């Protein structure tokens, strides 16, 4: 599982950055918003898949926790991702105990 840990975090951070820039272009009524919005959605899909892979392959969390984390990431996307990376991810990777 360790071979994609860095890519998962990078994917999330790029997605977050693109969401922020897309939101700013939308607020400023710039014509590039559809392109940036589409890129942020594609990057979001990438990090969601990588995060779900981490969750499903983890041996340090229970099935109930897996379900909760997966639903939070899929349904809440960026907010769930922030919570995942700062609260849940160390436990998923086995860096901390319950």
N, C-alpha and C positions, 0 to 999 in steps of 0.2 A: 504494500500500500504506500510505502514511503516514496516511490518513484514519481508520484503525481501530486504530492503535498504542495510543493512550491507553485505548480501550475494552477492548482485550485485557488490558492490565495491571489495569484496574479490575475486570473480570470475574474474573480470577484472585484478586485480593485479597479481593473479596467472597465468593467461593467458599471460600477458605481461612478467612475469619472465620466463615462459617456452619458449616463443618465443625468448627471449634474450639468454637463455642457449642453445636452439636448434641451433640458429644462430652461437654461439661460437663453438659448437661441429661440425657444418658443416665447419666452417672456419679452424678448427684444424684437419679435416678429421677423426673424431672419428666415430666408428661404431654405436654408440648409437643415432645418429641423427634421423633415421626414427622413433624410439620410442618417442623421445622427441618432434619431429615435430608433430606426431599424437596426443600426449597428449595436445600439445598447441592448436591444431585445435579443439579438443573436449572441452577443457576449454573455448575456444573462442566462440564456439557454445552455451555453457551454459550461459556465461555472456551476449551474444547478446540477447538470449531469455529473460533473466531477465531484461535487459535494455529496450527492446521493451515493456515488460509488464509495466514497470514504465511509459514509454511514453504514452502508450495507456490508462492507468488509471488516468493520470494526469488531473486535472481540471483547471490548471493554464496556459495552453498553447493553442494556436489556432490549428485548423486542419492543416493549412499550415505548422506551425512549427513542428507538429507531423510528417508530411510527410518528411520534410527536415531532421529532426533528425533521423528518421528511415532509410532513404536512406543513410545518412552519416555513420551510424553505420553498416549497412549491407554491403555497398559497400567499405567503407574505413577501416573497422574493427579496427585495433589498432589505427591508426591515428584519425579516427572518434571517437573512444572510449576515447582517451586522450582529444579531444575537448569536448566531451559530459561530461566527469567527471569534467573538470575544468571550463567550460563555461556554458553549458546548464543545467546540473543536478540540481543546486540550484533552478533554475526557475521551472524545472519539479516537484520538490518536494515541491514547494511553499515556499522556504526559502527566496527568493528575489523577487522583482517586476520587471516588464519589463524594 
